[in-house]
Amino acid sequence: MVQGICGCPRDNLCDDCLARSMEWLGGTAASRGYGWANSVARRRPGLLARPWPALEGRAAELSAAKVIDLTDDRRLFARLLERLNAAAVRRWDQLRAGEEP
């Protein structure tokens, strides 16, 4: 969990600490998204016929579970969730284009 650099509460980061925390943790979220897309492609290759699911319903729940451990701050959580999803979509599109998982 991220503690604010300036001492702000970790569940209510100030804008500066939010930006810094995103710099620190954004790559972690992206890596998890990339790995998740690879994992799904290996286990369920038939799903590659479809686009990556939208960030809603069950897909949103699964995505959230992959970044919930990184922060208590709602704004940072939302940004990390978006970063994870963007990386998963990007990797999924690469896999659909023929790259190996």
N, C-alpha and C positions, 0 to 999 in steps of 0.2 A: 504494500500500500504506500502511496505517495503522501509524504508530509510536505506541507508548503515550505518553500525555501525561506520565506520571510517569517514563518511561524504561524501562518494562517491555518485554520483547521483543515484537516485532510478531506473532510466531507463538504467543504465550501471554499475551494481554492480561489485566491484572487486571480485577476486576469493574467498577471505576470507569471505566477506559479502554474497556472493552467497551461500557458504557452510553453513554458519550460518542461512541464511534465509530459506534454504531448511530444515534444522533441525527444525526450527520454524513452517514452513508452510506445510511440507510434510505430516504430520498427518492430517491436514485439508483437503488437496487434497485427501488423501486416504479415509478419512471418507466420503467425498462427493461421491467418486466412489462406495464405499460400499453401501451407501444409494441409489444411482442411480440404481444400479443393483437390489436391493430389490424392489424399486418402479416399475421398468419395469416388474419384475416378478409378482408382485401383480396385475398390470393393464393388462398385456398381457401374461398370463401364457403359452399360446401356443408357445411363442417364446423360451421357455426353451428347445425346441427340437433342437434348433440351438446353435452353439457356439456364444459367445459374438462377435459383429462385430469388424473388424479390425479398427484401428485408422486412418481412411481415409474417404473422402467424408462427408456425413451427420453426421456420427458418430464422426468424428473429429470436426466438427462444434459444435455439442452438447457438446462434452467434453470440448472444448475451452471455451464455455460459462460458464462452471461450475468453472473455475479457473481464468478467465480473471480479476476478481476483486481483486485478491491477489497480483499482481505485475505489474509493467511497464517494468521490465527487460525481454528481449527476452529469455535469457538463462535460467533464473529461471522459466519463463512461460513454456518452453519446458520440463523442468524437472518435474514441477508440473503436467503437462499434462500426462506425462508418469506414474507418481505415481498414479494419478487418474485412468488412464486406467488399470494399473496393479491391483489395488484394485478391480475395477469393474469386471475384468476378473476372479480374484481369487474368489470373492463372487459368480459370475454367475456360475462358475464351482461347487461351494459348493451347490448352489441351484439346479443345474442340477443333482447332486448326491442324491438329496432328502431332503436336509435341508429346513426348512420352512423359508419364508421371514420375 
